[in-house]
Amino acid sequence: MQSTTSLQTAIMSVAHWQTNYLAAMQVLSANTETDYVPYVIDKSLVCSVLQRTLEGHIDFDELELWANIIEARPEFDCSQIDGVIYALANAEQMGELSNDKLTQLLTLLTPS
């Protein structure tokens, strides 16, 4: 049984797509805990990940993988932003990811 702290750390690492996300994904894959509150994925977090992608810290394949994990795993609650997560996770259906599309998403998500 893993500790709640390591599960929470793994959830945060994946949500923010930190450099240790591969190790964090292993923790999530081994997760058998059901007593946790899902981590809320909100506009500011998505904007942060999109901005890091535009800056070249995350590539398009990693962005799509991140969105698929966020969409599929019960540890995350993306209900506030599910349309954007769906579009990022299903790039083949919704259109190829590009810097222009990410910039448009950022514009739509950022309050003016």
C-alpha positions, -999 to 999 in steps of 0.1 A, spaced: 0 0 0 14 34 -10 13 64 12 -13 91 7 15 116 4 32 98 -25 -2 95 -43 -9 132 -37 25 141 -50 21 119 -80 -13 135 -88 2 170 -85 32 160 -107 10 146 -135 -15 175 -132 12 201 -136 32 178 -160 64 182 -140 97 167 -152 91 136 -130 57 128 -146 69 93 -158 76 82 -122 44 98 -111 24 79 -137 38 47 -124 25 56 -89 -9 64 -104 -9 31 -124 -3 12 -91 -29 32 -73 -56 11 -55 -67 39 -32 -103 51 -36 -104 75 -7 -92 108 -22 -107 139 -36 -100 143 -73 -75 171 -82 -94 198 -100 -80 208 -134 -89 244 -139 -83 271 -166 -52 284 -150 -35 250 -149 -44 243 -185 -31 278 -195 1 270 -177 6 237 -196 -3 253 -229 21 282 -223 49 257 -215 41 239 -247 43 271 -267 77 278 -250 90 244 -262 92 228 -228 64 203 -237 60 189 -272 26 183 -289 27 145 -283 34 150 -246 5 176 -245 -18 151 -260 -7 123 -236 -12 147 -207 -47 155 -218 -55 118 -223 -43 110 -188 -63 139 -173 -94 129 -191 -92 92 -183 -79 89 -148 -103 92 -118 -77 111 -98 -85 142 -119 -116 163 -122 -116 182 -155 -153 190 -155 -146 228 -155 -126 225 -187 -136 192 -202 -141 206 -238 -106 218 -240 -92 186 -225 -112 166 -250 -99 187 -279 -63 183 -267 -67 145 -261 -83 139 -295 -61 159 -318 -67 136 -347 -105 141 -345 -104 178 -335 -75 189 -358 -37 188 -356 -22 207 -327 -2 237 -337 12 268 -320 -16 288 -336 -43 266 -322 -27 267 -287 -24 305 -289 -61 306 -298 -70 283 -269 -50 305 -245 -68 336 -258 -102 320 -252 -92 308 -217 -75 339 -205 -98 366 -192 -95 399 -210 
